[in-house]
Amino acid sequence: MTTRLLLIRHGATTLTAEDRFAGSTDVLLSDEGRAQAQKLAERLAHEKLAAIYASPMQRTLDTASILGVPHGLNPQPRDGLREIGHGRWEQKTRREVEVEFAEEYASWEEDPFTFAPQSGESGLAVTARALPVVREVVVAHPNQTVAIVSHKATIRLILASLLGIDARGYRDRLDQSPACLNVVDFKDPVRARLMLYNDISHYAQQPRTADTNLSKWWDVRP
């Protein structure tokens, strides 16, 4: 058995460029994000997709709907694929969170996998709800190609778990651009091989520059 999983991040949103925490905030795709999704849909038009699964958030459902048009597929929502929730940090900029919730933010920077801000989720909690969905999809589609449209943190945490990467560093060491494509082949529900990572060649000629990504590790500041 080989199941090919296309892990796709949603296109850019109205808050993408503002360096804000918007995990559980149901923001919409921007015009740029829709254009990115359309480019990816054109790229994947000749793939034999058996199904498209998506987070129930509007930005992922809209991206998945665009991708499904050439295949006559509608997205199947799965709650486990939604983005990480940041609790009381939602919609605030990183600078605002650093000032208002300095102690929480310092703990989160140190270990975002096991620590969660008040009313938010840890990376561990996201992994615990997202991985069973991935397993469900792989088991349901032996020898088929399937797409999953999810979010930046969620995809990074899924990949870290599948590939045996220390998830405590998922924010600093793994990136996901808007409307990027990742390809993972499964020999069985447990054994996976990464075939393509964070690819945006359908709309950009080179990878994006990691400036501010809600992570001090990649800050480009004096």
C-alpha positions as CSV (number, residue, x, y, z in Angstrom):
1,M,0.0,0.0,0.0
2,T,1.1,3.5,-0.8
3,T,-1.1,6.5,0.0
4,R,0.1,9.9,-1.2
5,L,-1.0,12.8,1.1
6,L,-0.9,16.3,-0.2
7,L,-0.6,18.5,2.9
8,I,-1.6,22.1,1.9
9,R,-1.6,25.3,3.9
10,H,-4.4,27.7,3.1
11,G,-3.7,30.8,1.0
12,A,-2.8,34.2,2.4
13,T,-5.4,36.0,4.6
14,T,-6.2,39.5,5.5
15,L,-4.0,39.1,8.6
16,T,-1.1,37.2,7.1
17,A,1.2,40.2,6.7
18,E,0.4,41.8,10.1
19,D,2.3,39.4,12.4
20,R,-0.7,38.7,14.5
21,F,-1.9,35.6,16.4
22,A,-4.9,34.5,14.5
23,G,-5.1,30.7,15.0
24,S,-8.7,30.3,16.1
25,T,-9.8,33.6,14.5
26,D,-11.9,32.8,11.4
27,V,-10.3,35.3,9.0
28,L,-11.0,35.2,5.3
29,L,-8.7,34.6,2.4
30,S,-7.4,37.8,0.8
31,D,-7.4,38.4,-2.9
32,E,-3.8,37.3,-2.9
33,G,-4.7,34.2,-1.1
34,R,-7.4,33.3,-3.6
35,A,-5.0,33.8,-6.4
36,Q,-2.4,31.6,-4.7
37,A,-5.0,28.8,-4.3
38,Q,-6.1,29.1,-7.9
39,K,-2.5,28.7,-9.0
40,L,-2.1,25.6,-6.9
41,A,-5.4,24.3,-8.3
42,E,-4.1,24.6,-11.8
43,R,-0.9,22.8,-10.8
44,L,-2.9,19.9,-9.3
45,A,-5.6,19.8,-12.0
46,H,-4.2,16.6,-13.6
47,E,-3.6,14.7,-10.3
48,K,-6.1,11.9,-9.6
49,L,-7.4,13.2,-6.2
50,A,-9.7,10.8,-4.4
51,A,-10.8,13.3,-1.8
52,I,-10.1,16.6,-0.2
53,Y,-10.3,17.1,3.6
54,A,-10.0,20.4,5.3
55,S,-10.1,22.3,8.6
56,P,-13.6,23.7,9.2
57,M,-12.3,27.2,9.3
58,Q,-13.3,29.5,6.4
59,R,-9.8,30.1,5.0
60,T,-9.2,26.4,4.7
61,L,-12.6,25.5,3.3
62,D,-12.3,28.3,0.7
63,T,-8.8,27.1,-0.3
64,A,-10.0,23.5,-0.5
65,S,-13.1,24.5,-2.5
66,I,-10.9,26.2,-5.1
67,L,-8.6,23.1,-5.3
68,G,-11.6,20.8,-5.7
69,V,-13.2,22.5,-8.7
70,P,-11.1,20.7,-11.4
71,H,-11.8,17.3,-9.7
72,G,-15.5,17.8,-8.9
73,L,-14.7,17.4,-5.2
74,N,-16.1,19.2,-2.2
75,P,-14.0,19.5,0.9
76,Q,-14.8,17.2,3.8
77,P,-14.4,19.2,7.1
78,R,-12.5,17.6,10.0
79,D,-12.3,19.5,13.3
80,G,-9.0,18.0,14.2
81,L,-7.3,19.9,11.4
82,R,-8.1,23.4,12.6
83,E,-5.4,25.8,13.6
84,I,-3.8,26.1,17.1
85,G,-5.8,28.3,19.4
86,H,-3.8,31.1,21.1
87,G,-6.5,32.0,23.7
88,R,-6.3,35.5,25.0
89,W,-3.5,36.3,22.5
90,E,-5.8,36.0,19.5
91,Q,-5.7,39.0,17.1
92,K,-2.9,40.7,19.0
93,T,0.5,41.4,17.5
94,R,3.6,39.6,18.9
95,R,4.8,42.9,20.3
96,E,1.5,43.5,22.1
97,V,1.6,40.0,23.6
98,E,5.3,40.4,24.7
99,V,4.2,43.5,26.7
100,E,0.8,42.4,28.1
101,F,1.6,38.7,28.8
102,A,5.4,38.8,29.2
103,E,5.6,35.7,31.5
104,E,3.4,33.6,29.3
105,Y,5.1,34.6,26.2
106,A,8.6,33.8,27.6
107,S,7.3,30.3,28.6
108,W,5.8,29.8,25.1
109,E,9.0,30.9,23.3
110,E,10.9,28.3,25.4
111,D,8.6,25.4,24.8
112,P,5.5,26.0,22.5
113,F,4.9,22.2,22.4
114,T,3.9,21.6,26.0
115,F,3.1,25.1,27.1
116,A,-0.2,26.9,26.2
117,P,-1.3,30.5,26.9
118,Q,-4.4,31.0,29.0
119,S,-7.4,29.6,27.2
120,G,-5.1,28.5,24.3
121,E,-3.7,25.2,23.1
122,S,-0.3,23.6,23.3
123,G,1.4,22.1,20.3
124,L,0.9,18.7,22.0
125,A,-2.8,19.3,22.2
126,V,-2.9,20.1,18.4
127,T,-0.9,17.0,17.6
128,A,-3.2,14.8,19.7
129,R,-6.3,15.9,17.7
130,A,-4.7,16.2,14.2
131,L,-2.7,12.9,13.9
132,P,-5.8,10.7,14.3
133,V,-7.4,12.5,11.4
134,V,-4.3,11.9,9.3
135,R,-4.4,8.2,10.2
136,E,-8.1,8.0,9.4
137,V,-7.5,9.5,6.0
138,V,-4.6,7.2,5.2
139,V,-6.5,4.1,6.2
140,A,-9.5,5.2,4.2
141,H,-7.6,5.8,1.0
142,P,-5.1,3.0,0.3
143,N,-3.2,3.4,-3.0
144,Q,-4.8,6.8,-3.6
145,T,-3.8,10.5,-3.6
146,V,-5.7,12.6,-1.1
147,A,-5.4,16.3,-0.2
148,I,-5.6,17.8,3.3
149,V,-5.9,21.6,3.6
150,S,-4.9,22.8,7.0
151,H,-2.8,25.5,8.8
152,K,0.7,26.6,9.4
153,A,1.2,25.3,13.0
154,T,-1.0,22.3,12.5
155,I,0.9,21.1,9.4
156,R,4.3,21.7,11.0
157,L,3.3,19.7,14.1
158,I,1.9,16.8,12.0
159,L,5.2,16.7,10.0
160,A,7.3,16.9,13.1
161,S,5.5,13.9,14.5
162,L,5.5,11.8,11.3
163,L,9.2,12.5,10.7
164,G,10.5,12.1,14.3
165,I,11.5,15.8,14.6
166,D,11.7,17.3,18.1
167,A,8.4,19.2,18.1
168,R,9.6,21.7,20.7
169,G,11.4,23.5,17.9
170,Y,8.6,23.3,15.3
171,R,8.1,27.1,15.2
172,D,11.8,27.9,14.7
173,R,12.9,25.1,12.4
174,L,10.0,24.5,10.1
175,D,8.2,27.0,7.9
176,Q,5.0,26.9,5.8
177,S,4.2,29.5,3.2
178,P,0.7,30.4,2.2
179,A,-0.8,27.9,-0.2
180,C,2.3,25.8,-0.1
181,L,2.4,22.1,-1.1
182,N,3.9,19.3,1.0
183,V,3.9,15.7,-0.3
184,V,4.0,12.7,2.1
185,D,3.9,9.1,1.0
186,F,2.7,6.5,3.5
187,K,3.7,2.9,3.2
188,D,1.3,2.2,6.0
189,P,-0.5,4.4,8.6
190,V,2.7,4.6,10.6
191,R,5.6,4.8,8.2
192,A,5.8,8.0,6.2
193,R,8.3,9.6,3.8
194,L,8.5,13.3,3.0
195,M,8.7,13.8,-0.8
196,L,8.2,17.5,-1.1
197,Y,8.2,20.3,1.4
198,N,6.8,23.9,1.5
199,D,6.8,24.2,-2.2
200,I,5.3,27.4,-3.7
201,S,6.7,27.2,-7.2
202,H,3.2,27.4,-8.6
203,Y,3.1,31.1,-7.7
204,A,6.7,32.2,-6.7
205,Q,10.1,31.7,-8.3
206,Q,11.9,31.4,-5.0
207,P,11.1,30.6,-1.4
208,R,9.9,33.5,0.8
209,T,12.3,35.2,3.1
210,A,11.7,34.4,6.7
211,D,11.5,37.8,8.3
212,T,9.0,38.0,11.2
213,N,7.2,34.7,11.8
214,L,6.0,35.2,15.4
215,S,9.4,33.8,16.4
216,K,12.3,35.7,17.9
217,W,14.6,33.0,16.5
218,W,14.0,34.4,12.9
219,D,13.6,38.1,13.7
220,V,15.4,40.4,11.3
221,R,15.9,43.2,13.8
222,P,18.9,45.3,14.9
